[in-house]
């Protein structure tokens, strides 16, 4: 599983906050480290660590970074190529949508927390997606995130009438075995740690077809 921090964050911070390796010890977890060069919501100069937000931005440096790391992981670890996943928060989640758009064939499923996908979703390969959004998000408006969810719903051709709801989690089936899971909670922009086990369970049931 690839994990991407938010703008201004670090790989170590994500590893501390989201200890995926403790919840899923069988997984090879790669906490990726971004670098400066991309403007952020609270970083107009782009001096903080971050990830590209769109295809072609900064020469696709971050997509190429993932290509290199994935190849290295495949060489050095015994991994299941049908179980490669990406999870991101905020700017890292936006980058997950970039990866879905540009490298969708390499991943089995995605998790995007607190970020929009926008038009990137419309041409992405249909894949299972887990979306986390806070109703009181102070950086990325909840309504903007809901619009991205609607785009995913159309892309996966999900059936909301068949959704299974448990608390803040809702899961609805899509075409060709895909699913749209949403965790819409009353909090703000931070990644809700209680949603992490749910995202891991989502990944576990979705190897690449």
Backbone torsions as a table, in degrees:
resi	resn	phi	psi	omega
1	UNK	NA	127.1	173.4
2	UNK	-88.2	136.8	-179.3
3	UNK	-127.0	131.6	-175.2
4	UNK	-122.7	124.3	-179.3
5	UNK	-75.3	168.6	177.0
6	UNK	-80.9	174.9	-178.8
7	UNK	-61.9	130.0	-178.2
8	UNK	85.3	-2.9	-178.1
9	UNK	-89.9	-172.2	178.4
10	UNK	-140.9	161.6	176.3
11	UNK	-63.3	-40.0	-178.7
12	UNK	-64.1	-39.3	178.6
13	UNK	-62.2	-42.5	179.0
14	UNK	-66.5	-38.3	179.0
15	UNK	-63.9	-34.6	178.9
16	UNK	-73.2	-41.8	-175.8
17	UNK	-80.2	-33.9	-177.1
18	UNK	-123.7	78.6	-176.6
19	UNK	-76.6	71.0	-175.9
20	UNK	-59.9	-35.7	-178.1
21	UNK	-62.4	-24.6	177.3
22	UNK	-79.1	-33.9	-179.5
23	UNK	-84.2	-25.0	-178.3
24	UNK	-138.4	72.6	-173.3
25	UNK	-63.6	-20.3	179.1
26	UNK	-75.1	-17.1	-174.3
27	UNK	-83.1	148.9	167.4
28	UNK	-91.4	112.4	-175.3
29	UNK	-105.9	125.2	-177.6
30	UNK	-115.8	105.4	176.6
31	UNK	-86.6	111.0	-173.9
32	UNK	-86.1	147.6	-178.7
33	UNK	-112.3	118.9	176.7
34	UNK	-82.8	170.9	179.1
35	UNK	-132.0	165.6	178.6
36	UNK	-64.9	166.5	175.3
37	UNK	127.9	-6.3	178.4
38	UNK	-122.4	131.4	179.9
39	UNK	-66.7	138.2	177.6
40	UNK	-114.9	170.1	-179.3
41	UNK	-57.7	-38.6	-179.7
42	UNK	-113.7	21.7	-177.1
43	UNK	-143.4	75.9	-174.2
44	UNK	-64.2	-24.4	-178.2
45	UNK	-89.0	-11.4	-179.7
46	UNK	67.4	33.5	-178.1
47	UNK	-89.1	-9.2	-178.6
48	UNK	-98.7	164.7	179.3
49	UNK	-62.9	139.0	179.0
50	UNK	-167.4	-175.5	-177.0
51	UNK	-129.8	154.0	177.9
52	UNK	-62.1	146.0	-176.1
53	UNK	-102.5	-14.8	-176.5
54	UNK	-145.3	154.9	174.0
55	UNK	-57.6	135.8	178.6
56	UNK	89.8	-17.4	-179.6
57	UNK	-66.9	144.6	-177.3
58	UNK	41.1	42.4	176.2
59	UNK	64.1	23.1	-177.6
60	UNK	56.0	33.8	-176.1
61	UNK	-59.4	-36.4	-174.3
62	UNK	-78.5	-35.7	174.6
63	UNK	-63.8	-42.6	178.2
64	UNK	-64.6	-36.1	176.4
65	UNK	-59.4	-46.6	178.9
66	UNK	-62.8	-40.7	178.3
67	UNK	-56.5	-46.1	-177.2
68	UNK	-67.5	-44.3	-178.5
69	UNK	-66.7	-41.0	178.5
70	UNK	-60.6	-42.4	178.3
71	UNK	-63.0	-39.2	178.8
72	UNK	-66.5	-43.2	178.7
73	UNK	-61.9	-40.7	179.1
74	UNK	-63.6	-32.7	178.9
75	UNK	-76.2	-39.3	-168.3
76	UNK	-96.7	-16.6	-177.6
77	UNK	-127.8	155.7	176.3
78	UNK	-88.0	94.2	-177.2
79	UNK	-114.5	159.6	174.9
80	UNK	-94.1	111.5	-176.2
81	UNK	-63.0	-17.3	178.5
82	UNK	-86.7	-0.1	-178.4
83	UNK	-129.1	60.5	174.4
84	UNK	-107.6	125.9	-173.3
85	UNK	-128.5	161.6	176.6
86	UNK	-136.1	132.2	178.3
87	UNK	-131.4	134.6	179.7
88	UNK	-144.9	157.3	177.3
89	UNK	-120.7	133.4	174.6
90	UNK	59.4	-122.3	178.5
91	UNK	-57.5	-35.0	176.2
92	UNK	-65.7	-32.5	177.0
93	UNK	-72.8	-37.4	173.9
94	UNK	-59.6	-41.1	178.1
95	UNK	-65.9	-34.1	174.5
96	UNK	-58.1	-39.1	176.6
97	UNK	-67.3	-33.6	174.2
98	UNK	-63.1	-45.0	178.5
99	UNK	-63.0	-40.3	177.8
100	UNK	-59.5	-41.6	-178.8
101	UNK	-70.3	-41.6	-171.4
102	UNK	-98.2	-26.8	-176.0
103	UNK	-132.3	30.9	-175.6
104	UNK	-56.1	-29.8	-177.7
105	UNK	-70.9	-16.4	-177.5
106	UNK	-91.0	-9.0	-174.6
107	UNK	-119.9	148.6	179.1
108	UNK	-87.0	-34.2	-178.1
109	UNK	-163.8	165.7	-175.8
110	UNK	-134.0	153.0	172.0
111	UNK	-131.7	122.5	-178.4
112	UNK	-119.8	120.6	-178.2
113	UNK	-117.9	119.1	170.7
114	UNK	68.0	45.9	178.9
115	UNK	-158.1	152.6	176.7
116	UNK	-87.1	154.7	174.0
117	UNK	-108.3	-32.5	176.2
118	UNK	56.9	-141.9	-174.5
119	UNK	-67.2	-17.1	177.3
120	UNK	-56.7	-32.9	-176.3
121	UNK	-69.4	-33.4	-170.7
122	UNK	-63.9	-27.6	-179.3
123	UNK	-114.3	10.6	179.5
124	UNK	-78.7	150.8	175.3
125	UNK	-64.1	130.0	178.7
126	UNK	-56.3	121.3	179.8
127	UNK	-141.8	155.2	174.5
128	UNK	-61.3	136.6	-176.0
129	UNK	-136.1	135.5	175.5
130	UNK	-113.5	120.4	-177.3
131	UNK	-115.3	131.8	177.5
132	UNK	-116.0	130.2	-179.6
133	UNK	-146.4	140.0	178.5
134	UNK	-103.5	133.5	-178.0
135	UNK	-64.9	-24.4	-179.3
136	UNK	-109.3	28.4	179.5
137	UNK	-59.0	121.4	-176.1
138	UNK	-89.5	-7.4	-179.3
139	UNK	-111.1	-44.0	179.1
140	UNK	-117.2	107.8	-175.4
141	UNK	-51.6	137.4	-179.5
142	UNK	-57.1	-39.2	-179.3
143	UNK	-63.6	-34.6	177.2
144	UNK	-65.8	-42.4	179.5
145	UNK	-66.4	-35.9	178.6
146	UNK	-64.7	-34.5	177.8
147	UNK	-64.0	-37.9	177.0
148	UNK	-65.7	-37.7	177.4
149	UNK	-61.2	-40.3	178.3
150	UNK	-64.0	-37.3	177.9
151	UNK	-66.1	-39.8	176.8
152	UNK	-63.6	-42.8	-179.8
153	UNK	-57.0	-43.7	179.0
154	UNK	-68.5	-39.9	-176.7
155	UNK	-67.0	-39.1	-178.4
156	UNK	-89.2	-8.3	-178.3
157	UNK	54.6	50.4	-178.3
158	UNK	-77.8	163.8	-179.8
159	UNK	-117.0	96.6	-178.6
160	UNK	-59.4	-25.7	-178.9
161	UNK	-68.6	-16.5	179.1
162	UNK	-103.7	13.2	-177.6
163	UNK	-67.1	145.3	175.3
164	UNK	-107.9	121.2	-174.5
165	UNK	-112.7	132.3	175.3
166	UNK	-142.4	102.2	-175.7
167	UNK	66.7	-129.7	179.2
168	UNK	-81.1	-9.4	-176.7
169	UNK	-90.9	132.9	174.4
170	UNK	-132.9	133.4	-179.4
171	UNK	-127.0	124.8	179.7
172	UNK	-126.1	138.3	-176.8
173	UNK	-75.9	146.0	176.5
174	UNK	-121.4	-173.1	-177.3
175	UNK	-73.1	152.4	175.4
176	UNK	53.9	38.8	175.2
177	UNK	79.9	5.6	177.9
178	UNK	-77.5	164.1	175.1
179	UNK	-141.9	150.7	168.2
180	UNK	-114.7	115.4	174.5
181	UNK	-108.5	133.7	176.9
182	UNK	-126.1	137.3	175.0
183	UNK	-120.3	92.6	-176.3
184	UNK	-102.1	107.5	-170.7
185	UNK	-115.4	165.5	-176.2
186	UNK	-84.0	6.4	-177.0
187	UNK	-86.5	-162.3	-176.4
188	UNK	-105.0	-139.9	-172.8
189	UNK	-79.7	-29.3	-178.6
190	UNK	-59.0	151.7	177.1
191	UNK	-68.3	121.9	179.3
192	UNK	-74.0	111.8	-173.2
193	UNK	-60.9	-26.9	-179.9
194	UNK	-69.5	-14.8	178.9
195	UNK	-84.8	-14.9	-175.9
196	UNK	-62.1	-47.6	177.5
197	UNK	-60.0	-31.8	178.6
198	UNK	-68.3	-39.9	178.1
199	UNK	-65.6	-39.7	179.1
200	UNK	-64.9	-43.1	176.6
201	UNK	-60.7	-38.5	177.5
202	UNK	-61.2	-47.7	179.1
203	UNK	-60.9	-43.8	-176.0
204	UNK	-57.6	-33.4	-177.8
205	UNK	-91.9	8.6	-178.6
206	UNK	-131.6	73.4	166.7
207	UNK	-73.8	161.3	178.0
208	UNK	-65.1	138.4	-179.4
209	UNK	-79.9	NA	NA
